[in-house]
Amino acid sequence: MAEAKGRAEAETAKIQEQRYQEVGTPAQLGARQAGRRAVEAAAYLSSLPGSDRYLQETTGQANQFAPVQLAAKEQLTEAQKEYAKALEKAGEKPEPTLPGTPSWAKRTIT
């Protein structure tokens, strides 16, 4: 029974390694998603209109988009920090959930 379990675990490990090679480890997937969030935040910030100098000079109104721009900059900063943290962990592979040989397989009958 221990041999059958060992073969099943070896086959599962091969399949898991193939999956990691094809799509990446969970840490790599998380890094990609964090990168997407950083790009989204940068795109949103760049899509906001800049300050309207003409409107400011003629009417004296302050930039009405300043609060939104500030929030978007903060969001971009946070996304970049998360991306940097995710990149640090991207090389890690998860540990197997099951130990190598179960304790019952190590026992001998006397």
Summary of the structure (lengths in Angstrom):
residues: 110
radius of gyration: 26.2
end to end distance: 18.3
largest distance: 97.9
contacts: 239
relative contact order: 0.17
helix: 72%
strand: 0%
